[in-house]
C-alpha cells in the first residue's frame, strides 16, 4: 500500500478502547455510582466525541462553542456537564432548565441563576459549585499555580465560598447538590487526588451539605511508564470519600481528557530537507512544533523513527541534529537528536502520546489542519481530511470578485 502523505494524526481505537475500559473498570470497583464526563477542550474531534458518547460519557464543556458542538453531535442538554468561567447565559440556562450539570464558577453565574429561578418559580434548580482551595499547601510543589493560588471558583480560605453558599440558600427553588474541585497539578500524583477527596469531605461536613455528586474534574496521568494509572487513583479517592459520603447517595464524577487519549494518538511527519549552517545540521520536517507543543513548554518528546532505507548502518552518525518544523519561525525547533544516524529526506519521525490538546490547539498557520486517521485492527480510516482553502474561507463574508 502506498504510504500516506504526511503529516497526519493517527488515533488507535484499540488502545483508546482499552483505556476507556480501564477507567470504567476502576470506577466500578472503587465507587460504583459514577459518571464520566469527557473533556471537550482536550480534543473535540467529532469522531472522538462520538466514540465517547457511544460509550456512555457525558460532554464536559467550558464554553458556548463547545456546548453548541455537543448539541450538534447529538448530546441532550441533560447529558452535559457545564464548567468553567466562560459560559454564556443562554446556554447556561438551557442546561439548567433541562436538568444537566452546571457547576457555578462566578458571582455573575449566581446572578444568572437568581434571574432564572425568579422566572421559573415552580421549578427546582439543582446546581454544583466550584471550590477554590489551597491545594499547594496540602501538596507542596505539586500544583501548577504554586503559592499564587488558582483563579477559578469560589475561594474557601477567604470566605467567598461560604458567602456564595449563603446567597444560594436565599433562593427558595435552588439547591446546591454538587461540589466541583478540579485543580491543575504538575505531578498528577495519587496524593493530589487524595487531597482533593479530603477537601470534598471537609467542605461538605463543615457546611452540612447533602450532595448528590462530587466532581473531581480531570488532571489524571495515563500512558506514561512508571506513572499512576486509573487503578491507582480511584481506590484512594474512594477511601477518602467514604469518610463522609457513600456510593448509595453520592455520585462520583470524573472528567478525563489527556489520560484517556494521549497514549492512543501519534503524529506522523517526514523529513523533506537537511541543511548545514555554521556547523549545525538542520533537519526540516513537514510537521511543526506547533502541531504537538502549541504552548511551547515541552522539553522532550516521545517518538520513534522509520528510516527511508533499511540499512542505516552505512549512514554516518551525527553528533547532533536539530529537528525542525516547516514554519518560518525560528522557534519551530522540535528536539535535538544526538549521536544518531544522519537523517535524510523520506525518513519518518512519529511522535507518540500526542492526543491531548494537540488537535484543539493546532494553529491555522502556514499549513492548514492535517488529516486524522482512525486505526482499528491494523486498518486506517480517515476521520478528518486535510483542510483546504475552501474550508478556510467557509463562513467568510465576502465575494471573490469584490
C-alpha positions as CSV (number, residue, x, y, z in Angstrom):
1,X,0.0,0.0,0.0
2,X,1.3,3.5,-0.9
3,X,2.4,5.5,2.1
4,X,0.1,8.2,3.2
5,X,1.0,11.8,2.6
6,X,2.4,13.3,5.8
7,X,1.8,15.0,8.2
8,X,-1.2,13.3,9.8
9,X,-2.5,12.1,13.2
10,X,-3.5,8.5,13.9
11,X,-5.8,7.5,16.7
12,X,-5.6,3.8,17.6
13,X,-9.1,2.8,18.6
14,X,-8.0,-0.4,20.2
15,X,-5.7,1.4,22.6
16,X,-8.4,4.0,23.2
17,X,-11.0,1.3,24.0
18,X,-8.5,-0.3,26.4
19,X,-8.0,2.9,28.3
20,X,-11.8,3.6,28.5
21,X,-12.4,0.1,29.8
22,X,-9.6,0.5,32.4
23,X,-11.3,3.7,33.5
24,X,-14.8,2.2,33.8
25,X,-13.5,-1.0,35.5
26,X,-11.5,1.1,38.0
27,X,-14.5,3.2,38.9
28,X,-16.9,0.2,39.2
29,X,-14.6,-1.5,41.6
30,X,-14.0,1.6,43.8
31,X,-17.2,3.7,43.6
32,X,-19.9,2.1,41.5
33,X,-22.1,5.2,41.4
34,X,-20.0,7.2,38.9
35,X,-20.3,9.4,35.8
36,X,-17.6,10.1,33.1
37,X,-17.6,13.5,31.5
38,X,-15.3,13.6,28.5
39,X,-13.3,16.9,28.4
40,X,-14.1,18.6,25.1
41,X,-11.3,21.1,25.4
42,X,-8.7,18.4,25.4
43,X,-9.7,17.2,22.0
44,X,-13.1,17.8,20.4
45,X,-12.5,15.9,17.2
46,X,-16.1,14.9,16.2
47,X,-15.2,11.2,15.6
48,X,-13.6,11.1,19.1
49,X,-16.5,12.8,20.7
50,X,-18.9,10.3,19.1
51,X,-16.8,7.4,20.4
52,X,-17.1,8.8,23.9
53,X,-20.8,9.3,23.6
54,X,-21.3,5.8,22.3
55,X,-19.5,4.5,25.3
56,X,-21.7,6.4,27.8
57,X,-19.6,9.5,28.5
58,X,-21.3,12.9,29.1
59,X,-20.0,16.0,27.4
60,X,-17.9,18.2,29.7
61,X,-17.8,21.6,28.1
62,X,-16.5,25.0,29.1
63,X,-17.8,27.5,26.5
64,X,-20.9,28.2,24.4
65,X,-19.0,26.9,21.3
66,X,-18.2,23.6,23.0
67,X,-21.8,23.4,24.2
68,X,-23.1,24.0,20.7
69,X,-20.8,21.3,19.3
70,X,-22.0,18.9,21.9
71,X,-25.6,19.6,20.9
72,X,-24.7,19.3,17.2
73,X,-23.2,15.9,17.8
74,X,-26.3,14.6,19.5
75,X,-25.9,15.3,23.2
76,X,-29.1,16.3,25.0
77,X,-28.8,19.2,27.5
78,X,-29.3,16.7,30.3
79,X,-26.1,14.9,29.1
80,X,-23.9,18.0,29.5
81,X,-21.6,19.0,32.4
82,X,-21.0,22.7,32.1
83,X,-17.9,24.1,33.8
84,X,-15.5,27.0,33.6
85,X,-15.7,30.8,33.7
86,X,-16.8,31.5,30.1
87,X,-20.3,30.1,29.9
88,X,-22.9,32.1,28.0
89,X,-26.2,33.0,29.8
90,X,-28.3,31.4,27.1
91,X,-26.5,28.0,27.2
92,X,-26.2,28.2,31.0
93,X,-30.0,28.5,31.3
94,X,-30.7,25.8,28.7
95,X,-28.6,23.2,30.5
96,X,-30.2,24.1,33.9
97,X,-33.7,24.0,32.6
98,X,-33.1,20.5,31.2
99,X,-31.5,19.0,34.3
100,X,-27.9,18.9,33.1
101,X,-25.0,19.5,35.4
102,X,-23.9,23.1,35.9
103,X,-21.0,23.9,38.3
104,X,-21.1,27.6,39.2
105,X,-17.8,29.4,38.8
106,X,-18.5,33.1,39.5
107,X,-20.7,35.7,41.1
108,X,-22.1,36.5,37.7
109,X,-23.4,33.0,37.3
110,X,-25.2,33.2,40.6
111,X,-26.9,36.3,39.4
112,X,-27.9,34.5,36.2
113,X,-29.3,31.6,38.3
114,X,-31.2,34.1,40.5
115,X,-32.9,35.5,37.4
116,X,-33.7,32.1,36.1
117,X,-35.1,30.9,39.4
118,X,-37.3,34.0,39.5
119,X,-38.6,33.4,36.0
120,X,-39.5,29.8,36.8
121,X,-40.7,29.9,40.4
122,X,-42.3,26.4,40.3
123,X,-39.2,24.6,39.0
124,X,-36.4,23.5,41.3
125,X,-32.9,24.0,40.1
126,X,-30.0,21.8,41.2
127,X,-26.5,23.2,40.9
128,X,-22.9,22.4,41.8
129,X,-20.4,25.0,43.0
130,X,-16.7,25.1,42.3
131,X,-14.4,25.3,45.3
132,X,-11.1,27.2,45.0
133,X,-8.8,25.9,47.8
134,X,-5.2,25.9,48.7
135,X,-4.1,22.6,47.2
136,X,-0.5,23.8,47.2
137,X,-0.5,23.8,51.0
138,X,-1.7,20.2,51.0
139,X,0.7,19.1,48.3
140,X,3.7,21.4,48.3
141,X,5.5,21.8,45.0
142,X,3.0,19.7,43.1
143,X,0.4,22.2,41.8
144,X,0.5,24.2,38.6
145,X,-0.3,27.5,40.2
146,X,2.0,27.2,43.2
147,X,1.5,29.6,46.0
148,X,-0.1,32.2,43.8
149,X,-3.5,30.4,44.0
150,X,-5.8,29.2,41.3
151,X,-8.1,31.7,39.6
152,X,-11.3,29.6,39.2
153,X,-14.3,29.1,41.5
154,X,-15.1,30.5,45.0
155,X,-12.2,30.6,47.5
156,X,-12.7,28.5,50.6
157,X,-9.9,30.2,52.6
158,X,-11.1,33.8,52.1
159,X,-14.8,33.0,52.9
160,X,-16.0,33.6,49.3
161,X,-17.2,30.0,49.1
162,X,-19.3,30.4,52.3
163,X,-20.6,33.7,51.0
164,X,-21.7,32.1,47.8
165,X,-23.5,29.3,49.7
166,X,-25.4,31.9,51.8
167,X,-26.5,33.7,48.7
168,X,-27.7,30.5,47.1
169,X,-29.6,29.4,50.2
170,X,-31.7,32.5,49.9
171,X,-33.1,31.3,46.6
172,X,-36.0,29.1,47.6
173,X,-36.1,27.0,44.5
174,X,-32.4,26.4,44.2
175,X,-30.5,23.5,45.8
176,X,-26.7,23.1,46.0
177,X,-26.3,19.4,45.3
178,X,-22.8,19.2,43.8
179,X,-19.2,20.1,44.6
180,X,-16.6,20.7,41.8
181,X,-13.0,20.6,42.9
182,X,-10.9,20.3,39.7
183,X,-7.4,21.6,40.3
184,X,-4.3,21.5,38.0
185,X,-1.1,19.8,39.1
186,X,2.3,19.3,37.7
187,X,2.7,15.9,39.4
188,X,-0.7,14.3,38.6
189,X,0.1,12.2,41.6
190,X,-2.2,9.9,43.6
191,X,-1.6,12.3,46.5
192,X,-3.1,15.2,44.6
193,X,-6.4,13.3,44.3
194,X,-6.3,12.0,47.9
195,X,-6.1,15.7,49.0
196,X,-8.9,16.7,46.6
197,X,-11.1,14.0,48.1
198,X,-10.2,15.0,51.6
199,X,-11.2,18.6,50.8
200,X,-14.6,17.4,49.4
201,X,-15.3,15.8,52.8
202,X,-14.0,18.7,54.8
203,X,-16.2,21.3,52.9
204,X,-19.3,19.1,52.9
205,X,-19.0,18.4,56.6
206,X,-18.2,22.0,57.6
207,X,-21.2,23.4,55.7
208,X,-23.5,20.4,56.3
209,X,-24.0,19.8,52.6
210,X,-26.1,16.9,51.3
211,X,-24.5,16.3,47.9
212,X,-25.8,14.1,45.1
213,X,-22.4,14.4,43.4
214,X,-18.7,15.2,43.9
215,X,-16.9,16.2,40.8
216,X,-13.1,15.6,40.9
217,X,-12.5,17.1,37.5
218,X,-9.6,15.9,35.4
219,X,-5.8,16.0,35.5
220,X,-5.1,12.3,35.8
221,X,-1.9,10.7,34.4
222,X,-2.2,7.9,31.9
223,X,0.0,6.0,29.4
224,X,3.4,7.0,31.0
225,X,5.7,4.3,32.2
226,X,6.2,4.5,35.9
227,X,3.4,6.9,36.5
228,X,-0.1,6.4,38.0
229,X,-3.0,4.9,36.1
230,X,-6.7,4.8,36.9
231,X,-6.5,1.7,39.1
232,X,-4.0,3.7,41.3
233,X,-6.2,6.7,41.8
234,X,-9.7,5.6,42.5
235,X,-9.2,3.2,45.4
236,X,-7.5,6.1,47.2
237,X,-10.2,8.5,46.3
238,X,-12.9,6.1,47.4
239,X,-11.1,5.5,50.7
240,X,-11.2,9.3,51.5
241,X,-14.7,10.0,50.2
242,X,-16.1,7.1,52.2
243,X,-15.3,9.1,55.4
244,X,-18.3,11.3,54.6
245,X,-20.1,10.1,51.5
246,X,-21.4,6.8,50.3
247,X,-21.9,5.5,46.7
248,X,-25.6,4.9,47.5
249,X,-26.2,8.6,47.9
250,X,-23.4,10.5,46.1
251,X,-22.2,10.1,42.6
252,X,-18.5,10.5,41.7
253,X,-17.9,12.5,38.5
254,X,-14.6,12.4,36.7
255,X,-13.6,14.4,33.7
256,X,-10.7,12.8,32.0
257,X,-9.0,14.1,28.8
258,X,-5.3,13.6,28.4
259,X,-5.2,10.4,30.4
260,X,-7.8,8.8,28.1
261,X,-6.5,9.8,24.7
262,X,-2.8,10.8,24.7
263,X,-1.5,7.2,24.6
264,X,-3.6,6.2,21.7
265,X,-2.5,9.1,19.3
266,X,0.6,9.6,17.2
267,X,1.6,12.3,14.8
268,X,3.5,11.2,11.7
269,X,5.9,13.5,10.0
270,X,8.5,13.2,7.2
271,X,11.9,14.8,6.6
272,X,11.9,16.8,3.4
273,X,15.3,18.6,3.6
274,X,18.5,18.9,5.5
275,X,21.0,21.7,5.6
276,X,24.3,22.6,7.3
277,X,24.7,26.2,8.5
278,X,27.7,27.3,10.6
279,X,28.4,23.8,11.9
280,X,24.8,23.0,12.7
281,X,22.8,20.3,10.9
282,X,19.2,21.2,10.5
283,X,16.6,18.6,9.7
284,X,13.5,20.1,8.1
285,X,10.2,18.2,8.6
286,X,6.7,18.7,7.4
287,X,5.3,18.6,10.9
288,X,5.7,21.5,13.3
289,X,6.3,22.1,17.0
290,X,3.0,24.0,16.8
291,X,1.3,20.7,16.0
292,X,2.4,18.9,19.1
293,X,3.5,21.6,21.5
294,X,1.5,24.7,20.8
295,X,2.2,26.2,24.2
296,X,6.0,25.8,23.7
297,X,6.6,24.2,27.1
298,X,7.8,20.7,26.3
299,X,11.4,19.9,26.9
300,X,11.3,16.4,25.4
301,X,9.1,14.2,23.2
302,X,8.3,10.5,22.9
303,X,9.0,9.4,19.3
304,X,10.4,6.8,17.1
305,X,11.9,6.9,13.6
306,X,11.1,4.9,10.5
307,X,14.2,5.3,8.3
308,X,13.7,5.5,4.5
309,X,16.5,3.0,3.9
310,X,16.5,-0.3,5.7
311,X,20.3,-0.5,6.1
312,X,21.1,2.5,8.2
313,X,24.4,1.2,9.4
314,X,26.0,2.8,6.3
315,X,24.9,6.3,7.4
316,X,27.3,8.4,9.3
317,X,26.4,9.1,12.9
318,X,25.9,12.8,13.6
319,X,27.0,14.3,16.9
320,X,23.8,16.4,16.9
321,X,21.0,17.2,14.5
322,X,18.3,19.9,15.1
323,X,14.9,18.5,14.2
324,X,12.8,21.4,13.0
325,X,9.3,22.2,11.6
326,X,8.1,23.6,8.3
327,X,7.2,27.1,9.5
328,X,9.2,30.3,9.1
329,X,9.5,30.7,12.8
330,X,13.0,30.2,14.3
331,X,11.4,28.9,17.4
332,X,10.0,26.0,15.4
333,X,12.7,23.6,16.6
334,X,11.3,20.4,18.0
335,X,14.1,18.4,19.5
336,X,17.9,17.9,19.4
337,X,19.0,14.5,18.2
338,X,22.4,13.4,19.5
339,X,24.7,10.7,18.2
340,X,22.1,9.2,15.8
341,X,22.3,8.1,12.2
342,X,22.1,11.0,9.8
343,X,18.5,11.9,8.8
344,X,17.7,12.0,5.1
345,X,14.6,13.1,3.1
346,X,12.0,10.4,3.3
347,X,12.7,9.4,6.9
348,X,9.6,9.5,9.1
349,X,9.5,10.8,12.7
350,X,6.5,9.6,14.6
351,X,5.6,11.4,17.8
352,X,3.8,9.5,20.5
353,X,1.3,10.5,23.2
354,X,0.1,13.5,21.4
355,X,-3.7,13.1,21.6
356,X,-4.3,15.7,24.3
357,X,-4.7,19.3,23.4
358,X,-2.6,19.0,20.2
359,X,-5.5,19.0,17.8
360,X,-7.6,21.6,19.6
361,X,-4.6,23.9,19.9
362,X,-3.4,23.4,16.3
363,X,-3.0,26.7,14.5
364,X,-4.0,27.7,11.0
365,X,-0.5,28.9,10.5
366,X,1.2,28.5,7.1
367,X,-0.3,25.0,6.7
368,X,-4.0,24.1,7.4
369,X,-5.2,21.4,9.7
370,X,-3.7,18.0,8.9
371,X,-5.8,14.9,8.4
372,X,-6.6,12.4,11.1
373,X,-6.9,8.7,10.7
374,X,-8.6,6.1,13.0
375,X,-6.7,2.8,13.3
376,X,-8.6,-0.3,14.1
377,X,-7.4,-3.9,13.7
378,X,-4.4,-2.5,11.8
379,X,-6.5,-0.7,9.2
380,X,-6.6,3.1,8.8
381,X,-9.7,5.0,8.0
382,X,-9.7,8.8,7.6
383,X,-12.0,10.6,10.1
384,X,-10.9,14.1,9.2
385,X,-9.5,15.1,5.8
386,X,-6.8,17.8,5.5
387,X,-8.3,21.2,5.4
388,X,-8.4,23.0,2.1
389,X,-8.6,26.7,1.2
390,X,-12.4,26.1,0.8
391,X,-12.6,25.1,4.4
392,X,-10.6,28.1,5.4
393,X,-12.8,30.6,3.7
394,X,-16.1,29.0,4.5
395,X,-18.0,31.4,6.7
396,X,-16.2,34.5,5.4
397,X,-18.5,37.3,4.4
398,X,-17.0,38.3,1.1
399,X,-17.2,37.5,-2.6
400,X,-14.1,36.6,-4.6
401,X,-14.8,39.2,-7.3
402,X,-15.4,42.1,-4.8
